[in-house]
């Protein structure tokens, strides 16, 4: 649903809440993107050259353009863009004015950057004790690694996830995408939501120190407790934890099975292979002892089946079969389409766009879906109309590189 389709009397959870986004990259903008979609007025404060995400594609016709970057358009939907140079006194003064009317601030500068400019949490919250600020950095505001830079690859490594991923006989394998950043963004969304409503209830805001390493390390599941409680180092298991819990090539892609002992009788019926009825495989201990033989049988069976076959057989025999969906499969998914998971926009410069438009569905509200802003698009609206700067002031500020 586009925003123009929404009823004007719909109330969203963050309607009327002012958010300042001083974050770049993925994590902070991802959190801000969903706050905006839930109704918040997210004013994205960009450096005068723009958020670096504008320099990442994809772009229509593969022609780089800061206003048509797919990453930027996705992460910054429904926000307003104001450009400020915080290395100038004018830029800092404007930010202080904007912060005076903000309930939430999201920032991702290196530790000490804002404090060195008199813009840290104690300074900004002095006159606004209910202010909530979240600082998102690779390793946090304190500790020996606080000032270390990081990339997605180094974060995967620092979080332990890279160690757990891949074939045990080969080097660790990086997961696809930028999950440390996106997961940190989701944690940031949860953190500021809790802190904001806590401030409403108790009158006291908070400064939240969110370390991306800690976010993803907390998702190491039982592997972390095995190491800390039992002293056991977890080894990589590849795509086949065991023969009946793995990924295999199919006739049209990849499929998988995750069969527990209680699923084994149904699995034998679904496979319809006399070899799988061998008495040696009847008990879990026997299957583990002859795991290599079963893996070989599974490879041969999966290679002759389509992904649709897996779905049909799994439902018929109550076996946890599945297929590996590609990104193209998701975009064309009839199930997701019928649930209105995607939003579609005709961007004036990027053309038609399709991307996820919500994290959940609600019976009471929809999600805002306006396009992402052009760089500095709302300078006049925010600085002139809302803060009261004269248009001549904006010309002067631009000449001074403050905006």
N, C-alpha and C positions, 0 to 999 in steps of 0.2 A: 504494500500500500504506500502510495506517495503521501507526503504531508498535506498536499492539497485535497486529498481524499478524506482526511480525518475530520471528524466533527469538531467544531470550534470549542465546544464545551468539555472536551476530554481533559481530564486532569492527570498529569503524569507525576511520578514520585518526586522529581526534582524541579518541577515547574517553579519559577521564581528564584531559583538558587543561582548565584553568580559564582562561576569558577574561573580562576585565572590559570591558564596552562603555560608554564614556563619550561616545558619539557620538549625534548627533541628525540628523533629516532622512532622507536616503536612503543616501549613500555608505557611511558606517561601519556603520549597521544592515544594509545589504545584505551587506557582507562578514561581519558577525557572524551573519547569518541562515544562511549556508552553512556557517560553522564549526559552528554548532549542529546543522545537519542532518547534518554529518559526524561528530557525536558529542561535540563540545566542550560543556562546561558553561558556557554564556554567561550571565553575570550582567549584566543591563542596568541600569545606574545611571541612573535618571531624576530630573530635577528634581521637586520635590514636586507640581508641577502637571502633570507628564507630558511625554513627548517631543512636540514640536509636530506630529509626523506623526499623532498621535491626533486632531488637529483637521481632518484632511483626509479627504474621503470616498473612495469612495462609502459610503453608509450604507444599511442595510435600510430600505425605505420612505422613503428620503430624510430620515430623522430623525436629526440629528446626535447622536452619542453617542461619548465618548472610548474606549469599550471595543469599539465595532463598526466603527471606521474600516477600510475595506478596505485602505488603504495600510499602516496599523499592523499589521493581522492578517497581511499578507503578509510585511512586512519583519522581523517579530519572532517568527515561529513558533519554537517549541521553546526559547525563552529563559526566564530567570527575571527578574522585575522587583523591584528594590529602589530605594526613593526616598531620596535624600540631598540635602541643601542644602550645597554646598561653600563657601558664604559664611559658614558657621558653623564654629566650632572643632570641635564634636562631629562634624559631617558630614565634615570633613577627617580627623579621627582615625579614623573608621570606614573611610574609603577607604584610608588607609594600612594598616590591618589587612587589608582585603580584598586589596590589592595584594601583600601579603607572601606570599600563597598563589596568586598568579596567574602564569601563564606568558606570557600575551599581554594587552596593553591596547590597545584601539582608542579614540581620542579625536578630537573634531572641534571643540574650542574654538578661539577666535581665538588667534593667536600671543601668548604671554606670559601667558595666563590661568592656566594651571596653575603656571607658574613663580612668579607673583605670590602663589600660595597654598601654596608649598612642596611642590608635587605634580608637578613636572616629572620628566623621565626620570632625570637624575642623582640626584635625591632618592629616587625610588622604586627605582632599580636599585642603590643604594649597598649594600644588604644582599642583593641578588638579581642578581648580574651576568649571569645567563642570561635576564633579563627582556627580552621583545620588546615595544616600544611603537610604534604607528604613529599619526602625527598627520595627519589629512586636512583640508585647508583649500583654499579656492579658488585661492590663488596661492603657497602654501608658507609656511615659517616665516621666510624671509629675503627680502631684495630690496625695492625701492621700493614694490611693490604688495602686500606681505605682509599689511597690515592692511586692505586694501580688502574690503568686503562684495561679494557676488555673488548673482545669481539664475540660474536656468537660461538665461534669455535672454542675460544678459551673459556667461555662460560660453560659450555657443554662439558669441557674437561674439568673445570674447577668444581662443578656440581656433582661429579661422580657418574653422570649419565653416560658419558662417553665410554667409561670403563665397563659399563654393563652391557653395551651394545655391540653386536657383531659376532663373528665366528670365533670360537675359543682358540682356534689354531692360527688366527690372523690378528693383526693390530686392531685396536679399538676403532669403532665406526661411528662417525657423526650421524646423529638423527637428521632428518630432513627439516628444512625450514628454520625458523627463529624462535623455537619454543621457550627458551629462557626469557626472552623479552616479552612474548605474549602472555606467558604464565605470570610474570611479574606484573603486567598490566592488569590482569584479572584480580590478582591479590591486592593491587592498589585500589581497584574499584571497590572491593569488599572492605578494605581498610578505611577508606575515606567515608564510605557509606555508614559504617558503624560509628566512626568518630564524629561525623556530622550529626547524626541523630542522638548520639551521646551528648554533644554540645547543646542541642535543643533541650534535652531532658535535664541536664545538670548545670548548664551555663559555662562549661569549661571546654575549650578546644584542646587541640593536641598537635604536637609535631611528630609525625610518623617517619621513622628511619627504615626504609625498605631496601634490603640488599637482594639483588637478583640471584646471587649465589645461594642464599638461604632459602629463597622461594623454591628453587628447583631441587636443592639438596633435600628439602623436606618431602619431596615426592619420590625419594629413593625407596619408599615402602619398607618391607621387612629386611631388605638388604642392609640398611643402616643398623637395625637392631641386631641382626646376626653378627655384624662386625663388632658392635660395642658390647653385646652381652655374651656372645659365644666365642669371639675372636676368630670367626670364620670369614675368610676373604671370598667373596662371591666371584665366580668365574663367568665369563660370557658363554651364552648357550646358543647363539645364532638363532636361526628361524625354526629350529627343531629342538624344543626342550626335551621332548621324547617323541617317539614315533606317532603317538596319537595326540600330540599337542604341538602342531607345527604348521608351516606354510609350504605349499607345493605348487609347481607350475601346472596350469590347466590348459585345456585346448585353446582358450581365448584370454589368458591372463594368469592370474594367481588366485589360489583359494587356500583355505585353511580348515583345520579341525582342532577342537579343544575338548576332547572327550575324557570325562572322568570315568572311574571304574563302573559307576552305575549306568553310564551310557554305552558300555561296551557291547552288550547284547544287541541293542538297536544298531550300533555301528556295524556289527558283523552282517546284520540283515541288509543294511544299506549298501555295503560294499559288495555283497553277493559274490564273494570269492571263497572257494573251497579252502584255499591255503589259510585263510584267517580263522577257520574252524579247527585248526591244528590244536590238539590238547595242550601243547606246550604254551599256547597263548591264553589259556583259559583263565589263569590267575594273574594279578598284577605283577607278582614277582617273576613269573615266567615271561611276561611281556617285556619286562625290564631286562631280563637276561638275554633275550633274543631281539633286542631293540633294533639292531642293524638290519635284520631280516625283514622286520615289519616296515621299517622306513623304505626299503627297496620296493616292497609291495605297494606301499602308499604312493610312491612316486609314479609307478606304472598305472595305478588306478586313476589318480588325479589327472594324469596327462590325457586320458581318454574322455574326460568329462568337461562340460562347459560350466560357467559360473551359474547359469540358470539351473543346470542339473543339480548343483550343490544345494541351491535354495529349495528346490522341490523335494529332494531326497531328505534333507535335514528336517523339513516340516513333516514329511510322511512318517519318518522313523524316529522323530524326536531326538535327533543327533545335532550337536552344535557345529554344523558346517557353516562356512561363510566364504565370501570372496573379497579380494582386495580391491576396493573401489579406487579408481583414478579420480583426479580432479575433474576431468571431463564427465565422468559418471555422476559426480555430485551436482555439477551445474545442470545436467540434464535429468536429474532424479525427479521422477513424477511424484514420489512421496514428499520430497522437500518443497516442490512447487505447490502441491495441494495444501501444505501447511504454511504457505506464504513466508517461507524462510528467507527467500531472496527479495531484494528490492531492485528495481530497474529504473535507471535515470537516463535522460538524454542531456548529457552535459554539453554546454554551448561550444566547448573547444575540444573535449575528448571524445565526444560522440556517445553512442549508447554504452551504458555500463550495467553490469550485473554483479552484485556482491551480497554477502550476508547482511541482513538488516536488523537482526535481533539476536539476543542470547536465550530468550525464553518467550513464551506467549502468555498473554494475560487476558482475562475476560473484561477488564476494566479500562485498559488503555492500549494504544498502539505505540510504536516507536517513531520518533521524528526521523525524516530521511532526506532533509535538504542536502544539496551538493556541498562539497568542500569549498572554502573561500579561496579567492585569488590572493596573492601576497599583498598585505596591507589594504585589502578591500574595504575594511571597516575603520580605517584611520579617522576619516571625517565623522562617521556616525558616532564613534566612541569618544574621540578627543574633542571634537567641536560640539556636537549635539548633546553629549552626556556630561563631559567634564567642563565645557564652557570655553575652550580655547578658541580664539578668533582664527579665521581662515588664514590671516596674515601670519599668525603665530606658527601655523602648520608649515607654511612656506619657509619661515625662518628655521624651524626645527629640522626640516629636511635638508636645508643648506648646511646646517651644523652636523649632519649625519646622526641626529638624535632619533629620527624616525625614518 
